Amino acid sequence: MTSADSLSSFMPVLLGLVGQNATLRGGVVEQNRDRWQTAFWTGDAWDEAESLASQAVADDEWVQSGNFAALGVDALVQPDATASAGEPESDVLPGVGSEAIVLSINEQPADQATLRMLASVLGRYLSLQRSHQNDTRRLWQTTQMLQHAAAWQQLDDDASLLNSMANCACEVLNCERATIFLWDKRTKKLIGRPAIGIESGVLEVEDNAGIVGEALQSKSPRWWSAGGTDEGRVNRRIDRAQNFTTRSLLAVPMVNSRDQVIGVFEAINADPGDHRNESFDAADVRTLSELAMHAALAIESYRTRVDLTETRDRLVEQAAQSKPLIGSHHSMEEIRRNATKVAPTDLSVLVLGSNGTGKEVLAQHIHYQSERRNGPFVAVNCAALVETLLESELFGHEKGAFTDASDTRVGKFELASGGTLFLDEVGDMSAGGQAKLLRVLEEKVVVRVGGSQPIPVDVRVIAATNQPLQQLIEAKKFREDLFFRLNVVSLTLPSLSQRGDDVMELANHFLEDFCRQIGRTMPTFSEDARRAMLSHDWPGNVRELRNTIERVCYLTSGDVIRSEDLMMTPSVNRPSADTGWAEDADGNLNHATRAFQIQHIERLIASCGGNMTEAAGKLGLHRSNLYRKMRQLGMPTSN
């Protein structure tokens, strides 16, 4: 449709071409759907203007009536390339309307030559005007679609995503409703959301039904307007159920990046505007088709993100279950409780315990119970790194930083960013390495060897050692400030020999795991094998037990594992709890009493998982008195 304001400013200039002294009556009459109306008029009104304009457009020639003549205006509107070739005549999209000039000059009908000149100039003006309006509207629509498409990448649930798409369609197309129908090939259904007026919010239709079915099957746009002979193409039953009336409808297929049709984007009830009446036009087909392309890519991206998230969560869960913190001994229960408390925080944790007690397993347990579970878990054995390589390994290096630095290398701190860095055997780190580590822990930035750019790192540090750090601090072999930085929370793992029946619980876990790996039936432990395992010292702790069970799985084939199958050296069996202290006594009562007290205190501290306050309570002492007693007996108090 033309703009009345625009014609009001242009027509006086155009009519001025006829002559300044001529008496002019007339103007522009335009068609709005089935009704003709005056868009611009000068001079006295004439009641038959609309009728004469209609005749001129219908006959496509100069016509006259009384003192007036009329001629249709050719607005030079080219066919829109969006319309598909071979569409049925009933599907031809509405044009931009029809106009005619009705004019009387000096009370006489305008001659054909004058009207043709005026109609030609007006047609070109209208064409430029509409082209400018279309470009302006097109730019705004494209901007809105791109802004919405960018926001869709941030949405993390499908309901919000589909609602945002429907709202975008209503906004850029200026229509009443919009629905995204996703194709379920298995059930041959189109699932539409959001479905306004439907109780469940979801509308299901057959994939070959109605306008949306036509668009899906033909893989091309389909449209419909009320008032034609094709009412059967619209399901009025749905209208009645929603207390709604569909006046116009446009549906375009949604095609993903693999050129697969995944659904249909539908717009309903175009609002009349300066470029159309109540029907969707060719420009709307192009706009909705582009919006459907953005929507299909966003839906595909969302599905990919969901799949990747589910895969990540599944892998994280599998990793967490692959190395569980096994044990029912009260010392392990206490460690589990403390680990669960500290896991959600970013506090540094220092894990103490002998070799093979499972310090890395405990660190992984904390990691997988924390908010960082989806980030990396990076382990570094500090004892295996000489000082010359430590800085490069932890902080990385730039290409050419030293002789063998042929490429840039990312350090462990950068690799662990967003996750957990496990520093094993931190007590064996060199003095220079300790100073550099302390700097990074305090500043939370690293600088690669040979570089100058500070790189922020977001890392939770869990350190572990089997060394008596307090004694190393006293001997000036470990920095006290680094100790306090690492020892925010301390967890001490007891030796396996102090965990009672946990030996068999761990043995059965390892047995089941190895048997599953090699595909053999899981054997059982005989009573003599069980006694042998429970009485063994396990100087290598859980690691030694795991190796023993792995050896048994591969080297035995029977259904029952006997003590001789374990191949453990009898000499390393620990003495019984009732006689062990006496074997070290020399008969002197004072010496025997001292030996008993030492062993009793050691076992009680171990049973409490290193918790000195708890151990002191069980002994009926205050914690400071327990330390004083230990020093009197010559026992170390650093752990």
C-alpha positions as CSV (number, residue, x, y, z in Angstrom):
1,M,0.0,0.0,0.0
2,T,1.1,3.6,-0.7
3,S,1.6,6.1,2.1
4,A,-1.0,8.9,2.2
5,D,1.6,11.3,3.7
6,S,4.1,10.5,0.9
7,L,1.5,11.1,-1.8
8,S,0.4,14.3,-0.2
9,S,3.9,15.7,-0.6
10,F,4.6,14.3,-4.1
11,M,1.3,14.6,-6.0
12,P,1.2,18.4,-6.0
13,V,4.6,18.4,-7.6
14,L,3.5,15.8,-10.1
15,L,0.3,17.6,-11.0
16,G,2.3,20.8,-11.5
17,L,3.6,19.2,-14.7
18,V,0.2,19.6,-16.2
19,G,0.3,23.4,-16.0
20,Q,0.2,26.1,-13.3
21,N,-2.9,27.8,-14.6
22,A,-5.0,24.6,-15.2
23,T,-7.9,23.8,-13.0
24,L,-7.3,20.3,-11.6
25,R,-9.7,17.9,-9.9
26,G,-8.6,14.4,-9.1
27,G,-6.1,12.2,-7.4
28,V,-4.9,8.7,-6.7
29,V,-7.3,5.9,-5.9
30,E,-5.9,2.6,-4.5
31,Q,-7.2,-0.9,-3.9
32,N,-7.2,-2.3,-0.3
33,R,-8.2,-6.0,-0.6
34,D,-11.6,-5.9,-2.4
35,R,-12.4,-2.2,-1.6
36,W,-11.2,0.9,-3.5
37,Q,-10.4,4.1,-1.5
38,T,-9.0,7.5,-2.2
39,A,-5.4,7.9,-1.2
40,F,-5.0,11.5,-2.4
41,W,-7.4,14.1,-3.9
42,T,-7.3,17.7,-4.9
43,G,-10.3,19.9,-5.7
44,D,-13.9,19.1,-5.1
45,A,-14.7,15.4,-4.4
46,W,-16.3,13.1,-6.9
47,D,-18.4,10.2,-5.8
48,E,-17.6,7.9,-8.7
49,A,-13.8,8.1,-8.5
50,E,-13.4,4.6,-7.0
51,S,-15.7,3.0,-9.6
52,L,-13.8,4.6,-12.5
53,A,-10.4,3.7,-11.0
54,S,-11.6,0.1,-10.6
55,Q,-12.7,0.0,-14.3
56,A,-9.4,1.5,-15.5
57,V,-7.3,-1.2,-13.6
58,A,-9.6,-4.0,-14.7
59,D,-9.6,-3.0,-18.4
60,D,-5.9,-1.9,-18.2
61,E,-6.6,1.1,-20.4
62,W,-7.6,4.8,-20.4
63,V,-11.3,5.2,-19.5
64,Q,-13.5,8.2,-19.0
65,S,-16.8,9.1,-17.3
66,G,-18.3,12.6,-17.4
67,N,-15.6,15.2,-16.8
68,F,-13.0,12.6,-15.5
69,A,-10.6,10.1,-17.1
70,A,-8.7,7.3,-15.3
71,L,-5.6,5.2,-16.0
72,G,-4.0,2.4,-13.9
73,V,-0.6,3.0,-12.4
74,D,2.2,0.5,-13.2
75,A,4.3,0.5,-10.1
76,L,7.1,-1.4,-11.8
77,V,7.0,-4.1,-9.1
78,Q,9.0,-7.1,-10.2
79,P,8.0,-10.7,-9.3
80,D,9.6,-11.8,-6.1
81,A,12.1,-14.6,-6.6
82,T,11.0,-16.3,-3.4
83,A,7.7,-17.5,-5.0
84,S,8.2,-21.0,-6.2
85,A,7.8,-21.8,-9.8
86,G,4.8,-24.0,-10.6
87,E,2.7,-23.0,-7.6
88,P,-1.0,-23.4,-8.1
89,E,-2.8,-20.2,-9.0
90,S,-4.6,-20.1,-5.7
91,D,-1.3,-19.9,-3.9
92,V,0.0,-16.8,-5.8
93,L,0.9,-14.3,-3.1
94,P,-0.9,-11.0,-2.9
95,G,0.9,-8.1,-4.6
96,V,1.4,-4.7,-3.2
97,G,-2.0,-3.4,-4.4
98,S,-3.3,-1.4,-7.4
99,E,-3.5,2.3,-8.0
100,A,-5.1,4.5,-10.6
101,I,-5.0,8.2,-11.4
102,V,-8.4,9.9,-11.8
103,L,-8.1,13.4,-13.3
104,S,-10.2,16.3,-14.7
105,I,-8.4,19.2,-16.3
106,N,-10.4,22.4,-16.8
107,E,-13.6,20.5,-16.3
108,Q,-12.6,18.1,-19.1
109,P,-11.3,14.4,-18.9
110,A,-7.5,14.3,-18.9
111,D,-6.2,13.1,-22.3
112,Q,-4.5,9.7,-22.7
113,A,-1.0,11.2,-23.2
114,T,-1.2,13.3,-20.1
115,L,-2.5,10.5,-18.0
116,R,0.1,8.0,-19.3
117,M,2.9,10.5,-18.5
118,L,1.6,11.1,-15.0
119,A,1.0,7.4,-14.4
120,S,4.5,6.5,-15.5
121,V,6.2,9.1,-13.3
122,L,3.9,8.1,-10.3
123,G,4.7,4.4,-11.0
124,R,8.4,5.0,-10.8
125,Y,8.0,7.1,-7.6
126,L,5.9,4.4,-6.0
127,S,8.5,1.8,-7.0
128,L,11.3,3.8,-5.4
129,Q,9.2,4.5,-2.4
130,R,8.3,0.9,-1.8
131,S,11.9,-0.2,-2.5
132,H,13.1,2.2,0.2
133,Q,10.4,1.1,2.6
134,N,11.3,-2.6,1.9
135,D,15.0,-2.0,2.4
136,T,14.4,-0.1,5.7
137,R,12.1,-2.9,6.9
138,R,14.4,-5.6,5.7
139,L,17.4,-4.0,7.5
140,W,15.4,-3.9,10.7
141,Q,14.2,-7.5,10.3
142,T,17.7,-8.8,9.7
143,T,19.1,-6.9,12.7
144,Q,16.4,-8.3,14.9
145,M,16.8,-11.9,13.6
146,L,20.6,-11.7,14.2
147,Q,20.2,-10.4,17.7
148,H,17.7,-13.1,18.6
149,A,19.9,-15.8,16.9
150,A,22.9,-14.8,19.0
151,A,20.8,-14.9,22.2
152,W,19.5,-18.4,21.3
153,Q,23.0,-19.8,21.7
154,Q,22.9,-18.9,25.4
155,L,19.6,-20.6,26.2
156,D,19.9,-23.9,28.0
157,D,16.4,-25.3,27.8
158,D,14.3,-26.1,24.8
159,A,11.0,-24.5,26.0
160,S,12.7,-21.1,26.3
161,L,14.4,-21.6,23.0
162,L,11.2,-22.3,21.1
163,N,9.3,-19.6,22.8
164,S,12.0,-17.1,21.9
165,M,11.9,-18.2,18.3
166,A,8.1,-17.8,18.1
167,N,8.2,-14.3,19.7
168,C,10.9,-13.3,17.2
169,A,8.7,-14.4,14.3
170,C,5.7,-12.5,15.6
171,E,8.0,-9.4,16.0
172,V,9.7,-9.4,12.6
173,L,6.6,-10.5,10.6
174,N,4.1,-8.4,12.6
175,C,1.8,-11.4,13.0
176,E,-0.5,-12.7,15.7
177,R,1.0,-16.1,16.4
178,A,3.9,-18.4,15.5
179,T,4.6,-22.0,16.1
180,I,7.7,-24.3,15.6
181,F,6.7,-27.8,14.5
182,L,9.5,-30.3,15.0
183,W,9.3,-33.5,13.0
184,D,9.2,-36.9,14.8
185,K,9.9,-39.3,11.9
186,R,9.3,-42.3,14.0
187,T,5.7,-41.5,14.8
188,K,5.1,-39.4,11.6
189,K,4.0,-36.5,13.7
190,L,4.7,-32.8,13.7
191,I,5.1,-31.6,17.3
192,G,4.2,-27.9,17.6
193,R,5.4,-25.6,20.4
194,P,4.5,-23.1,21.7
195,A,0.8,-24.0,21.1
196,I,-1.2,-21.1,22.5
197,G,-4.6,-22.1,23.7
198,I,-3.7,-25.8,24.0
199,E,-3.8,-27.0,27.6
200,S,-0.6,-29.0,27.3
201,G,1.1,-26.3,25.4
202,V,2.0,-28.9,22.7
203,L,0.1,-29.4,19.4
204,E,0.5,-32.7,17.5
205,V,-0.6,-33.1,13.9
206,E,0.0,-35.7,11.2
207,D,3.1,-34.9,9.2
208,N,1.0,-34.7,5.9
209,A,-1.9,-32.7,7.3
210,G,-2.8,-29.1,6.6
211,I,-0.5,-26.2,5.4
212,V,2.4,-27.3,7.7
213,G,2.1,-30.8,6.2
214,E,2.3,-29.4,2.7
215,A,5.4,-27.4,3.6
216,L,7.1,-30.4,5.1
217,Q,6.3,-32.8,2.3
218,S,7.1,-30.3,-0.5
219,K,10.1,-28.9,1.2
220,S,9.0,-25.4,0.1
221,P,6.9,-22.5,1.5
222,R,3.1,-22.7,1.6
223,W,0.6,-20.0,2.4
224,W,-3.1,-19.5,2.7
225,S,-5.6,-16.6,3.2
226,A,-9.3,-16.7,4.2
227,G,-12.0,-16.0,1.6
228,G,-10.8,-18.3,-1.1
229,T,-12.0,-21.6,-2.3
230,D,-9.4,-23.6,-0.4
231,E,-10.9,-23.5,3.1
232,G,-10.3,-27.2,3.5
233,R,-6.6,-26.7,3.7
234,V,-7.0,-25.2,7.3
235,N,-8.2,-27.3,10.2
236,R,-11.0,-25.3,11.7
237,R,-11.4,-27.9,14.5
238,I,-8.2,-26.6,16.1
239,D,-9.5,-23.0,15.7
240,R,-12.7,-24.0,17.5
241,A,-10.8,-25.7,20.3
242,Q,-8.7,-22.6,20.9
243,N,-11.6,-20.1,20.4
244,F,-9.5,-18.6,17.6
245,T,-9.9,-17.6,14.0
246,T,-7.1,-18.2,11.4
247,R,-7.3,-15.5,8.7
248,S,-3.9,-16.0,7.0
249,L,-1.1,-18.6,7.4
250,L,2.4,-19.0,6.2
251,A,4.6,-22.1,6.7
252,V,8.2,-22.7,5.6
253,P,10.3,-25.9,6.1
254,M,13.2,-25.9,8.6
255,V,16.4,-27.3,7.1
256,N,19.6,-28.1,9.2
257,S,23.2,-27.8,8.2
258,R,23.1,-31.4,6.7
259,D,20.3,-30.3,4.4
260,Q,17.8,-32.4,6.4
261,V,14.2,-31.1,7.0
262,I,13.7,-31.1,10.8
263,G,10.3,-29.4,11.0
264,V,8.2,-26.4,9.9
265,F,8.0,-22.8,11.0
266,E,4.5,-21.4,10.9
267,A,3.2,-17.8,11.2
268,I,-0.5,-17.0,11.6
269,N,-2.6,-13.9,11.0
270,A,-0.6,-11.2,9.3
271,D,-1.4,-7.7,10.7
272,P,-2.1,-5.2,7.9
273,G,0.7,-2.7,7.4
274,D,2.1,-0.2,4.9
275,H,3.5,-3.1,2.7
276,R,0.6,-5.5,2.8
277,N,-3.0,-6.2,3.7
278,E,-4.1,-9.0,6.1
279,S,-2.3,-11.6,4.0
280,F,1.4,-12.6,4.1
281,D,3.3,-11.4,1.0
282,A,6.4,-12.5,-0.9
283,A,8.7,-10.5,1.4
284,D,7.3,-12.4,4.4
285,V,8.1,-15.7,2.8
286,R,11.7,-14.6,2.4
287,T,11.9,-13.3,5.9
288,L,10.3,-16.4,7.6
289,S,12.5,-18.7,5.4
290,E,15.7,-16.9,6.7
291,L,14.3,-17.0,10.3
292,A,13.7,-20.7,9.9
293,M,17.3,-21.2,8.8
294,H,18.6,-19.5,11.9
295,A,16.1,-21.4,14.1
296,A,17.1,-24.8,12.6
297,L,20.8,-24.1,13.2
298,A,20.1,-22.9,16.8
299,I,18.0,-26.1,17.4
300,E,20.8,-28.2,16.0
301,S,23.4,-26.4,18.1
302,Y,21.2,-26.8,21.2
303,R,20.8,-30.5,20.6
304,T,24.6,-30.9,20.1
305,R,25.2,-29.0,23.3
306,V,22.8,-31.3,25.2
307,D,24.4,-34.4,23.7
308,L,27.9,-33.2,24.6
309,T,26.8,-32.2,28.1
310,E,25.2,-35.6,28.7
311,T,28.3,-37.3,27.3
312,R,30.5,-35.2,29.5
313,D,28.4,-35.9,32.6
314,R,28.4,-39.6,31.8
315,L,32.2,-39.7,31.4
316,V,32.7,-37.7,34.5
317,E,30.4,-40.1,36.4
318,Q,32.3,-43.1,35.0
319,A,35.6,-41.5,36.0
320,A,34.3,-40.8,39.5
321,Q,33.1,-44.4,39.9
322,S,36.3,-45.9,38.4
323,K,38.4,-45.1,41.6
324,P,36.0,-45.1,44.5
325,L,37.1,-44.3,48.0
326,I,36.5,-47.8,49.4
327,G,36.5,-48.7,53.1
328,S,34.1,-49.1,56.0
329,H,36.6,-48.6,58.8
330,H,35.7,-45.7,61.1
331,S,38.9,-43.8,60.1
332,M,37.8,-44.0,56.4
333,E,34.3,-42.9,57.3
334,E,35.7,-39.9,59.1
335,I,37.9,-39.0,56.0
336,R,34.9,-39.4,53.7
337,R,32.9,-37.0,55.9
338,N,35.6,-34.4,56.0
339,A,36.3,-34.8,52.2
340,T,32.6,-34.2,51.5
341,K,32.6,-31.0,53.6
342,V,35.7,-29.6,52.0
343,A,34.9,-30.6,48.4
344,P,32.4,-27.8,47.6
345,T,34.9,-25.2,48.6
346,D,38.1,-24.1,46.9
347,L,40.2,-24.6,50.0
348,S,43.7,-26.1,49.5
349,V,43.9,-29.7,50.9
350,L,47.0,-31.5,52.1
351,V,46.7,-35.3,52.0
352,L,49.1,-37.2,54.3
353,G,49.8,-40.9,54.4
354,S,52.3,-43.6,53.6
355,N,53.1,-44.7,50.1
356,G,50.3,-46.7,48.5
357,T,47.5,-45.6,50.9
358,G,45.5,-44.0,48.1
359,K,46.3,-40.3,48.4
360,E,45.5,-39.7,44.7
361,V,42.3,-41.6,45.0
362,L,41.2,-39.3,47.8
363,A,42.2,-36.3,45.8
364,Q,40.1,-37.5,42.9
365,H,37.2,-38.2,45.3
366,I,37.3,-34.5,46.4
367,H,37.6,-33.3,42.8
368,Y,34.5,-35.3,41.6
369,Q,32.4,-34.2,44.5
370,S,33.3,-30.5,43.9
371,E,31.8,-27.9,41.5
372,R,35.0,-28.4,39.4
373,R,34.0,-32.0,38.6
374,N,33.5,-31.1,34.9
375,G,37.0,-29.5,34.7
376,P,40.3,-31.4,34.3
377,F,42.1,-33.3,37.1
378,V,45.8,-33.0,36.4
379,A,48.3,-35.0,38.5
380,V,52.0,-34.1,38.8
381,N,54.6,-36.2,40.6
382,C,56.9,-33.5,42.1
383,A,59.5,-36.1,43.1
384,A,60.0,-37.1,39.5
385,L,60.9,-33.6,38.4
386,V,64.3,-32.2,38.7
387,E,64.5,-28.5,39.5
388,T,65.6,-27.5,35.9
389,L,62.4,-29.0,34.5
390,L,60.0,-28.2,37.3
391,E,59.2,-24.6,36.2
392,S,58.7,-25.7,32.6
393,E,56.4,-28.6,33.6
394,L,54.3,-26.6,36.0
395,F,54.2,-23.2,34.2
396,G,55.0,-24.0,30.6
397,H,57.5,-22.4,28.3
398,E,57.6,-20.3,25.1
399,K,59.2,-21.5,21.9
400,G,63.0,-20.9,22.0
401,A,63.0,-20.3,25.8
402,F,65.9,-22.8,26.1
403,T,67.8,-25.2,23.9
404,D,65.2,-27.9,23.5
405,A,62.2,-25.6,23.5
406,S,61.2,-26.2,19.8
407,D,57.6,-25.4,20.5
408,T,55.4,-23.5,22.9
409,R,54.3,-25.7,25.8
410,V,51.3,-25.2,28.1
411,G,52.1,-25.9,31.8
412,K,50.2,-28.1,34.2
413,F,48.6,-25.0,35.9
414,E,47.1,-23.9,32.6
415,L,46.0,-27.4,31.7
416,A,44.2,-27.7,35.1
417,S,42.5,-24.3,34.9
418,G,38.9,-24.6,35.9
419,G,39.7,-27.9,37.6
420,T,42.0,-29.5,40.1
421,L,45.8,-29.7,40.2
422,F,47.1,-32.7,42.3
423,L,50.7,-32.2,43.4
424,D,51.9,-35.6,44.6
425,E,55.1,-36.0,46.7
426,V,55.2,-32.2,47.3
427,G,57.6,-32.8,50.2
428,D,60.3,-33.9,47.7
429,M,60.1,-30.6,45.8
430,S,63.4,-28.6,45.6
431,A,63.8,-25.3,47.5
432,G,63.7,-23.3,44.2
433,G,60.5,-25.1,43.1
434,Q,58.9,-24.4,46.4
435,A,59.5,-20.7,46.1
436,K,58.0,-20.6,42.6
437,L,55.0,-22.7,43.6
438,L,54.3,-20.4,46.5
439,R,54.3,-17.3,44.2
440,V,51.8,-18.9,41.9
441,L,49.5,-20.0,44.7
442,E,49.5,-16.5,46.1
443,E,49.1,-14.5,42.9
444,K,47.1,-17.1,40.9
445,V,49.0,-16.2,37.7
446,V,51.7,-18.0,35.9
447,V,54.4,-16.8,33.5
448,R,55.8,-19.3,31.1
449,V,59.5,-19.8,30.9
450,G,60.9,-17.4,28.3
451,G,57.7,-15.3,28.4
452,S,56.6,-12.1,30.0
453,Q,52.8,-12.2,29.8
454,P,51.0,-13.1,33.1
455,I,48.4,-15.8,32.5
456,P,45.6,-16.0,35.1
457,V,44.8,-19.5,36.3
458,D,41.7,-20.8,38.2
459,V,43.0,-23.9,39.9
460,R,42.2,-25.8,43.1
461,V,45.4,-27.3,44.5
462,I,45.5,-30.6,46.4
463,A,48.9,-31.6,47.6
464,A,50.1,-34.9,49.0
465,T,53.2,-36.3,50.7
466,N,54.5,-39.2,52.8
467,Q,57.1,-37.0,54.3
468,P,57.0,-35.5,57.8
469,L,56.7,-31.9,56.7
470,Q,57.0,-30.5,60.3
471,Q,60.4,-32.2,60.6
472,L,61.4,-31.0,57.2
473,I,60.4,-27.4,58.2
474,E,62.5,-27.7,61.3
475,A,65.4,-29.0,59.2
476,K,64.9,-26.0,56.8
477,K,64.1,-28.4,53.9
478,F,60.6,-27.2,53.4
479,R,59.2,-23.7,53.4
480,E,56.9,-23.0,56.4
481,D,54.9,-20.4,54.4
482,L,54.3,-22.9,51.6
483,F,53.2,-25.5,54.2
484,F,50.6,-23.1,55.6
485,R,49.4,-22.2,52.1
486,L,48.9,-25.9,51.3
487,N,47.8,-27.1,54.7
488,V,44.4,-25.2,54.9
489,V,42.7,-28.5,55.4
490,S,44.7,-31.7,56.3
491,L,43.5,-35.3,55.7
492,T,45.6,-38.2,56.9
493,L,45.1,-41.7,55.3
494,P,45.8,-44.6,57.7
495,S,48.0,-47.5,56.7
496,L,46.1,-50.5,55.3
497,S,47.2,-52.7,58.2
498,Q,45.3,-50.4,60.6
499,R,42.0,-50.6,58.7
500,G,40.8,-54.0,59.8
501,D,38.2,-55.6,57.5
502,D,38.8,-53.0,54.8
503,V,41.5,-55.3,53.5
504,M,38.9,-57.8,52.4
505,E,36.5,-55.1,51.1
506,L,39.3,-53.7,48.9
507,A,40.4,-57.2,47.9
508,N,36.9,-58.1,46.6
509,H,36.6,-54.8,44.8
510,F,39.9,-55.4,43.0
511,L,39.1,-59.0,42.3
512,E,35.8,-58.1,40.7
513,D,37.4,-55.4,38.6
514,F,40.3,-57.5,37.3
515,C,38.1,-60.5,36.6
516,R,35.8,-58.3,34.5
517,Q,38.7,-57.0,32.6
518,I,40.1,-60.4,31.6
519,G,36.7,-62.1,31.3
520,R,37.0,-64.8,33.9
521,T,34.5,-65.9,36.6
522,M,35.1,-64.3,39.9
523,P,36.6,-66.8,42.4
524,T,36.2,-66.6,46.2
525,F,38.7,-66.4,49.0
526,S,39.2,-69.4,51.2
527,E,39.2,-68.9,55.0
528,D,43.0,-69.5,55.2
529,A,43.6,-66.9,52.4
530,R,41.3,-64.5,54.3
531,R,43.3,-65.0,57.6
532,A,46.6,-64.5,55.7
533,M,45.4,-61.3,54.2
534,L,44.1,-59.9,57.4
535,S,47.3,-60.7,59.3
536,H,49.6,-59.3,56.6
537,D,51.5,-56.1,57.4
538,W,50.9,-54.6,53.8
539,P,53.9,-52.3,53.9
540,G,52.9,-51.2,50.4
541,N,49.4,-50.6,51.6
542,V,46.5,-50.5,49.1
543,R,48.9,-50.5,46.1
544,E,50.5,-53.7,47.3
545,L,47.1,-55.3,47.9
546,R,46.0,-54.3,44.4
547,N,49.1,-55.8,42.8
548,T,48.6,-59.0,44.8
549,I,45.0,-59.4,43.6
550,E,46.0,-58.6,40.0
551,R,48.7,-61.3,40.2
552,V,46.2,-63.8,41.6
553,C,43.6,-63.1,38.9
554,Y,46.1,-63.8,36.1
555,L,48.1,-66.7,37.6
556,T,45.3,-68.7,39.2
557,S,42.4,-70.5,37.5
558,G,40.5,-72.2,40.3
559,D,37.2,-71.1,41.8
560,V,38.8,-70.7,45.2
561,I,41.8,-68.6,46.1
562,R,44.0,-70.2,48.8
563,S,46.7,-68.6,51.0
564,E,49.5,-70.2,48.9
565,D,48.0,-68.5,45.8
566,L,48.6,-65.1,47.3
567,M,52.4,-65.7,47.3
568,M,53.0,-63.4,50.3
569,T,56.2,-63.7,52.3
570,P,55.2,-65.0,55.9
571,S,58.0,-63.0,57.5
572,V,56.2,-59.7,56.8
573,N,53.1,-60.8,58.6
574,R,52.4,-58.3,61.4
575,P,52.4,-59.6,65.1
576,S,49.1,-59.9,66.8
577,A,47.7,-56.9,68.6
578,D,48.0,-58.7,71.9
579,T,51.7,-59.6,71.8
580,G,53.4,-57.2,69.4
581,W,54.4,-54.7,72.0
582,A,55.8,-57.4,74.3
583,E,58.1,-58.8,71.6
584,D,60.1,-55.5,71.7
585,A,60.3,-55.4,75.5
586,D,63.4,-56.7,77.3
587,G,61.7,-57.8,80.5
588,N,62.2,-54.6,82.3
589,L,58.8,-53.4,83.6
590,N,59.5,-49.8,82.9
591,H,60.6,-50.6,79.4
592,A,57.6,-52.9,78.8
593,T,55.2,-50.2,80.1
594,R,56.8,-47.6,77.8
595,A,56.6,-49.9,74.8
596,F,52.9,-50.7,75.5
597,Q,52.0,-47.0,75.9
598,I,53.8,-46.1,72.6
599,Q,52.1,-48.8,70.6
600,H,48.7,-48.1,72.2
601,I,48.8,-44.4,71.4
602,E,50.0,-45.1,67.9
603,R,47.2,-47.5,67.2
604,L,44.6,-45.2,68.7
605,I,45.8,-42.2,66.7
606,A,45.7,-44.3,63.5
607,S,42.2,-45.6,64.3
608,C,41.1,-42.0,64.5
609,G,42.5,-41.2,61.1
610,G,45.2,-38.9,62.6
611,N,42.6,-36.8,64.4
612,M,44.6,-35.9,67.6
613,T,41.6,-34.2,69.3
614,E,39.5,-37.4,68.9
615,A,42.4,-39.7,70.0
616,A,43.1,-37.5,73.1
617,G,39.4,-37.7,74.0
618,K,39.4,-41.5,73.8
619,L,42.5,-41.6,76.0
620,G,40.8,-39.3,78.5
621,L,43.4,-36.6,77.9
622,H,43.4,-33.0,76.6
623,R,45.0,-32.6,73.2
624,S,48.0,-30.6,74.7
625,N,48.5,-33.3,77.4
626,L,48.6,-36.0,74.7
627,Y,51.3,-34.1,72.8
628,R,53.2,-33.7,76.1
629,K,52.9,-37.5,76.8
630,M,54.1,-38.3,73.4
631,R,57.2,-36.1,73.8
632,Q,57.9,-37.8,77.1
633,L,57.8,-41.2,75.4
634,G,60.1,-39.9,72.6
635,M,57.3,-40.2,70.0
636,P,57.3,-37.8,67.0
637,T,54.5,-35.2,67.1
638,S,54.9,-33.6,63.7
639,N,52.1,-35.7,62.1
